[in-house]
Amino acid sequence: MNNLENSLNKIAETILHLDEASLTSLWDKYKSKVEQFSPSAEWEKAVIIFAIINAIRAKNTIFNENLLKNQSSPQPDKSKATPYLKLVK
């Protein structure tokens, strides 16, 4: 893994430890900052922060949906399941 990937992995590890509820409370603030464009480093940082907040929310939504889907659908007993067969002519 190169330096860029190492840096991104460290950033991702840090971000994964952030609390979604706390981030969500900042969503409106950074949405407003992003909407008020200015050619500045502060605006650019606001865009990145807003994207991170949205990424965490999307990741948690996808994670929770899949967790619920896996819990609600009964898992087939693989020992008794018939093999998947397809009729080929």
Buried (B, 14 or more C-beta within 10 A) or exposed (E): EEEEEEEEEEEEEEBEEEEEEEBEEEBEEBBEBBEEEEEEEEEEEBBEBBEBBBEBBEEEEEEEEEEEEEEEEEEEEEEEEEEEEEEEE
